[in-house]
Structure formats: C-alpha cells, structure tokens
Amino acid sequence: MTPAPPAPLPGIAAQEWNRAEPLPIGDLEFARLDSGRVQVQSISVPVADAVSRAASLIRVQVGEAGLTLITSGCDVDAAVMADPNRLQQILLNLLTNAVKFTGPGGEIDVSCVCTEDRVHIHVRDSGIGIESDQLGRIFSPFVQLESMPAHA
C-alpha cells in the first residue's frame, strides 16, 4: 500500500505519488535490493520522459531553495532498458541531493548524451561539491558522506 503524500501536491506530483509503487528507502531496503530479494522489471523507458517527470516532481523544492533547474539534450527517441520506478528513484535522489547542497541562486542542470549504445544522464549543480578524498567512497553501500547542506 502506498502511503499518503505528506502534504497536498500539485497536479503531476500527486499523480506520480499515487501511481508509484513504494520505493526502497534506507539501508535495509538497499540490502534487500542488493541481495536480489526485490523484484525489478526491465522495460524500455524513454529517457526524456523520465527526466521530465523527475524535474516536475522536484520543481517546488527547487523554487523554494531559490535555485534554477535546467533540463537539456534529452533526445525524445532515446530509451533505456530499466525499471521505471528505480530510474525515477535514482533521478530524484540525485536531484534532491543537488537541491540540498546547492545554495540560493545556484543552478542544477540535467542533460543527456546519447552515444551509439548508451545514454548518459548528467546531473550537475553549482553546489559545494564532494571533497576529492571522498570521491572513492560515494558509491559504496551504506556510506553517507558528512556534509553541511548549502542552505542550512
């Protein structure tokens, strides 16, 4: 059962909240996903649609933080084989972190680059960044870097 949204959400955000299956949250769910105990589907997902949906869902937080969100370069014909809910979760996690660690007046840019057999989705921001000595840790399971939010 999908929990109720925390507050009234506008249009597409409310639709997405009601449509989406519960997504993994926290270390326990990550461990379940990693062990293969969570079923995922692999279907063709239009990248431009996934980016647009994620941007729509985060736009209120972007505005409240005084940021600018730019999306560009996502070919409408580009698609990836993925679980649409997991792809959405990844995009929202990246965008949420960008909002959290980018100060007022900053910019978040989501772009796509298509190569012969891949689609690269880039999320860049003008935030505080990650210390170079921490870069090797960011993709390790159960690791969360200690950082101060940019607009705390």
QUIDA-V562429 format. One record per residue. N is the residue number from 1. RES is the residue in one small letter. OMEGA is omega in whole degrees, 0 to 359 (* if undefined). D_FIRST is the distance of its C-alpha to the first C-alpha in Angstrom with 1 decimal. Layout:
{{N RES OMEGA D_FIRST} {N RES OMEGA D_FIRST}}
This chain:
{{1 m 180 0.0} {2 t 179 3.8} {3 p 179 6.4} {4 a 177 9.3} {5 p 184 12.2} {6 p 180 15.0} {7 a 178 17.6} {8 p 181 18.4} {9 l 180 18.5} {10 p 172 21.2} {11 g 187 20.9} {12 i 180 19.7} {13 a 179 17.7} {14 a 178 15.6} {15 q 181 15.3} {16 e 180 14.4} {17 w 182 11.7} {18 n 183 10.0} {19 r 189 11.0} {20 a 172 10.3} {21 e 178 8.0} {22 p 181 7.6} {23 l 180 11.3} {24 p 178 13.4} {25 i 173 14.8} {26 g 185 17.9} {27 d 181 20.4} {28 l 180 18.4} {29 e 176 16.0} {30 f 179 19.3} {31 a 178 20.9} {32 r 179 18.3} {33 l 182 18.7} {34 d 182 22.4} {35 s 179 22.7} {36 g 181 21.2} {37 r 176 18.3} {38 v 180 15.7} {39 q 175 16.2} {40 v 177 17.3} {41 q 178 18.8} {42 s 180 22.2} {43 i 178 23.0} {44 s 182 25.5} {45 v 176 24.1} {46 p 185 26.6} {47 v 181 27.3} {48 a 178 28.4} {49 d 181 25.2} {50 a 179 23.1} {51 v 180 25.5} {52 s 180 25.7} {53 r 180 21.9} {54 a 179 21.8} {55 a 179 24.9} {56 s 182 23.5} {57 l 184 20.5} {58 i 187 22.9} {59 r 180 25.8} {60 v 179 25.3} {61 q 178 25.5} {62 v 179 28.4} {63 g 180 30.2} {64 e 180 29.7} {65 a 179 31.1} {66 g 183 34.1} {67 l 174 33.5} {68 t 178 34.2} {69 l 180 31.8} {70 i 173 33.6} {71 t 183 32.2} {72 s 169 34.9} {73 g 181 36.0} {74 c 180 33.0} {75 d 183 34.5} {76 v 179 32.5} {77 d 182 33.4} {78 a 179 32.2} {79 a 176 29.2} {80 v 173 27.8} {81 m 185 26.2} {82 a 169 22.9} {83 d 185 19.1} {84 p 179 18.4} {85 n 179 15.3} {86 r 176 17.4} {87 l 179 20.4} {88 q 179 18.6} {89 q 180 17.6} {90 i 180 21.2} {91 l 180 22.7} {92 l 177 20.7} {93 n 179 21.7} {94 l 181 25.2} {95 l 178 25.4} {96 t 177 23.9} {97 n 178 26.5} {98 a 178 29.2} {99 v 184 28.5} {100 k 188 28.5} {101 f 176 31.8} {102 t 182 33.7} {103 g 178 35.9} {104 p 182 36.5} {105 g 182 38.4} {106 g 185 37.0} {107 e 173 35.7} {108 i 183 32.8} {109 d 176 33.6} {110 v 180 31.3} {111 s 180 33.5} {112 c 176 33.4} {113 v 179 36.3} {114 c 172 36.6} {115 t 184 39.0} {116 e 185 40.0} {117 d 181 37.0} {118 r 171 34.7} {119 v 178 32.8} {120 h 176 33.0} {121 i 182 30.7} {122 h 172 32.4} {123 v 180 31.0} {124 r 176 34.0} {125 d 179 34.5} {126 s 182 37.5} {127 g 189 35.9} {128 i 177 37.3} {129 g 181 36.7} {130 i 178 36.5} {131 e 184 39.6} {132 s 180 41.3} {133 d 180 41.4} {134 q 185 37.6} {135 l 181 36.9} {136 g 184 37.0} {137 r 192 34.1} {138 i 180 31.5} {139 f 177 30.0} {140 s 179 30.1} {141 p 174 26.9} {142 f 180 26.1} {143 v 173 28.7} {144 q 182 28.4} {145 l 177 31.7} {146 e 179 33.0} {147 s 175 33.7} {148 m 174 34.2} {149 p 183 32.2} {150 a 181 34.7} {151 h 178 34.2} {152 a * 33.6}}
